[in-house]
Amino acid sequence: MFENQPKGLFALALANTGERFGYYTMLAIFVLFLQANFGWGEGLAGTVYSTFLMLVYFLPIVGGAVADKIGFGRCVTIGILVMFLGYLTMAIPAGSGPAAVAMMVAALLMISIGTSLFKGNLQVMVGKLYDDEQYKDQRDSGFSIFYMAINIGALFAPTAALKLMEWAKTSLGANEQTAYHYAFGVACISLLISIAIYYGFRWTFAHVDNTAKKDKTAEVKQETLREETPEEKADTRSRLVALFLVFAVVIFFWMAFHQNGLTLTYFARDFTQTSATSWTAMLFDVTNIVAVIAIIYATVAAFQSKTGKGKGIAALVILAAIAFLIYKYSALMAEGGTVQLDAPIFQQFNPAFVVGLTPLSMLLFSWLASRGKEPSAPRKIGYGMLVAGLGFVVMIMASIGLSYNLTDEQRVSPMWLVSTYLILTFAELMLSPMGISFVSKVAPQKYQGVMMGCWFGATAIGNFLVQIPAYLWKAVPLTMVWGVLVVLCIASFVFIFSVIKKLEKVC
């Protein structure tokens, strides 16, 4: 899994892990903060949430263009500094008046602008690592590893947010509104770690950072000024068409997927049981999830290891993780076997499933590739849309018979949401890392920064549309809220397979 990967991949991935931890710590509680602090309804909170997500993913178009002028490294550094100021502003408890709203808007703009300079350009550098002939066949697996690292940060974010809020209330006597700001502040610390990793291991990826190459040689200038041949123009045009067809599908995936911080969080708060028992309760402790992930990775390592020593170490890790889980279960049962559930904690399952399932998905696609049956990146994206639709079919099943005025006795099992997150994660693994890999591979050389920005731009449009189900909340039956998302996912699946030949032609 990790073999024959460039060293720079791991440095860039870990730098992104730190930044994403802070971002998802904020996002796990953001919409609940908007309602608790400002008293806003689901629709208005959803609009602010989706607009922020839109900016976070739309502005990388500008960030990509800036990087083509001043270099990736400078953009990444400036981006982290601007994000730091944004999170620092969010950490200041300013009340709920107009001044507080203004401060929040300013903070969100800084976070969005900083992300635009950081996120997309970091991923462009990852893609450039695989332009090397030695690593070109590892591009898809490399982006899967990079994507997994992002989700390691996201995995711990909900627990960190809830623990910090609990600490602020019990140890510092903070009220509920003020407690949110302590959770926002943790992002500042994670950004410091991120920039330390970036510069500490920069030597592993300095060759793909164009910051030091802005003093272009005469050869590069001549290449820039050279007129494209008709064949080159046609190839560029077909590549751009293929990219924008994929971008069109991506819009609706992210509209559906990012309900995790909005309507799925509302469902967790309003319709899901507030406690869990026995083995179900074990799922809501992040350390138990880490132990399960360790078992998965050790099992994969045991099968791939070519030495008895490697297999033995893997076996010891598996036994230690199992012993830990048995201990945690015994301790849980001794304390009554029940844990209380807060709505944000459900957001740990998507990154947990990404981290846990990535090695298995890589093994599956590697096995298919060895038999010449691996689906192309566009086909994976199409299948991802179909699977995403199935995830919301589960939500339709969970919502049958529920009304917005239900009693606590009518709340449903938390496993409905857990199952939905599992299915949506399968969809995400087929679509998101494969889509980023597709862009880095297909984008014409002179448009790489802008095209990666356009990937985020398509994501931004989808994120802006995230608010639509929030406005349907309480206006139509729950089953119709999820039904809209099912229809959009299936329509996107049909669309991408209607143009599949155009997409595969440029792969």
KAVEN-V779220 format. One record per pair of residues at least 24 apart in sequence whose ideal C-beta (glycine too) atoms are under 7 Angstrom apart, sorted by the first residue. I is the first residue (numbers start at 0). J is the second residue. Records with the same first field share a line. If there is no record, write none. Layout:
BEGIN
I = J / J
END
This chain:
BEGIN
0 = 299 / 358 / 361
1 = 144
3 = 134 / 137
4 = 137 / 141 / 144
5 = 128 / 131 / 134
6 = 203
7 = 128 / 203 / 204 / 207
8 = 125 / 128 / 141 / 144 / 145
10 = 196 / 200 / 203 / 204
11 = 121 / 124 / 125 / 204
12 = 144 / 145 / 148
13 = 148 / 196
14 = 121 / 193 / 196 / 197
15 = 121 / 148 / 149
16 = 148 / 149 / 151 / 152
17 = 152 / 189 / 190 / 192 / 193 / 196
18 = 117 / 189 / 190 / 193
19 = 149 / 152 / 153
20 = 152 / 155 / 156 / 189
21 = 86 / 185 / 186 / 189 / 190
22 = 186
23 = 152 / 153 / 156
24 = 156 / 159 / 160 / 182 / 185 / 186
25 = 89 / 183 / 186
26 = 260
27 = 156 / 157 / 160 / 343 / 346
28 = 160 / 179 / 182 / 343
29 = 260
30 = 260 / 261 / 264
31 = 342 / 343
32 = 179
35 = 175 / 176
36 = 95 / 176 / 179
37 = 95
41 = 265 / 469 / 472 / 473
42 = 469 / 470
45 = 261 / 466 / 469 / 470
46 = 466
48 = 260 / 261
49 = 462 / 463 / 465 / 466
50 = 463
51 = 107 / 111
52 = 257 / 462 / 465
53 = 459 / 462 / 463
54 = 111
55 = 111 / 114
56 = 455 / 458 / 459 / 462
57 = 455 / 456 / 459
58 = 111 / 112 / 115
59 = 115 / 118 / 119 / 452 / 455
60 = 449 / 452 / 453 / 455 / 456
61 = 115
62 = 115 / 116 / 119 / 120 / 452
63 = 119 / 120 / 448 / 449 / 451 / 452
64 = 448 / 449 / 452
65 = 116
66 = 120 / 448
67 = 448
70 = 208 / 209 / 210 / 213
71 = 120 / 123 / 124 / 208 / 209 / 210
72 = 208 / 210
73 = 210
74 = 116 / 120
75 = 116 / 117 / 120 / 121 / 197
77 = 116
78 = 113 / 114 / 116 / 117
79 = 113 / 117 / 190 / 193 / 194
81 = 109 / 112 / 113 / 116
82 = 109 / 110 / 113 / 114 / 117 / 190
83 = 187 / 190
84 = 109
85 = 109 / 110 / 113
86 = 110 / 183 / 186 / 187 / 190
87 = 187
89 = 180 / 183
90 = 180 / 183 / 184 / 187
91 = 180
92 = 177 / 180
119 = 451 / 452 / 455
122 = 435 / 451
123 = 447 / 448 / 451
124 = 204 / 207 / 208
126 = 439
127 = 207
128 = 204 / 207
138 = 436 / 440
139 = 433 / 436
140 = 361
142 = 432 / 435 / 436
143 = 357 / 360 / 361 / 432
146 = 353 / 431 / 432
147 = 353 / 354 / 357
150 = 350 / 353 / 354
151 = 354
153 = 350
154 = 285 / 347 / 350 / 351 / 354
155 = 285
157 = 343 / 344 / 346 / 347
158 = 285 / 344 / 347
159 = 185
160 = 343
161 = 341 / 343 / 344
235 = 443
237 = 504 / 505
238 = 441 / 442 / 443 / 505
240 = 501
241 = 441 / 501 / 502 / 505
242 = 438 / 441 / 442 / 450
244 = 498 / 501 / 502
245 = 377 / 380 / 434 / 437 / 502
246 = 453 / 454 / 457
248 = 380 / 384 / 491 / 494 / 495
249 = 434 / 457 / 458 / 461
250 = 457 / 460 / 461
251 = 461 / 487 / 488 / 491
252 = 383 / 384 / 387 / 430 / 461 / 491
253 = 458 / 461 / 462
254 = 461 / 464 / 465 / 487
255 = 387 / 391 / 484 / 487 / 488
256 = 387 / 423 / 427
257 = 462 / 465
258 = 465 / 468
259 = 346 / 349
260 = 346
261 = 465 / 469
262 = 468 / 469 / 472 / 480
263 = 416
264 = 342 / 343
265 = 472
266 = 416
267 = 342 / 345 / 416
268 = 342
270 = 401 / 405 / 410 / 411
271 = 410 / 411 / 413 / 416
272 = 410 / 411 / 412 / 413
273 = 339 / 340
274 = 337 / 338 / 339 / 340
275 = 338 / 340 / 413
276 = 336 / 337
277 = 336
279 = 413 / 414
280 = 331 / 336 / 337 / 338
281 = 327 / 328 / 331
282 = 417
283 = 338 / 340 / 344
284 = 327
285 = 347
287 = 324 / 327
288 = 351
290 = 320 / 323 / 324
291 = 355
292 = 354 / 355
293 = 320
294 = 320
295 = 355 / 358
296 = 358
299 = 358 / 362
340 = 413
345 = 416
348 = 417 / 420
349 = 420 / 423 / 424
352 = 420 / 421 / 424
353 = 424 / 427 / 428
356 = 424 / 428
357 = 428
360 = 428
375 = 503 / 506
376 = 433 / 436 / 437 / 506
377 = 495 / 499 / 502 / 503
378 = 499
379 = 429 / 430 / 433
380 = 429 / 430 / 433 / 434 / 495
381 = 492 / 495 / 496
382 = 429
383 = 426 / 429 / 430
384 = 488 / 491 / 492 / 495
385 = 488 / 489 / 492
386 = 422 / 425 / 426 / 429
387 = 423 / 426 / 488
388 = 485 / 488 / 489
389 = 422
390 = 419 / 422 / 423 / 426
391 = 481 / 484 / 485 / 488
392 = 485
393 = 418 / 419 / 422
394 = 419 / 481
395 = 478 / 481 / 482
398 = 477 / 478 / 481
399 = 478
401 = 477
403 = 473
441 = 505 / 506
END
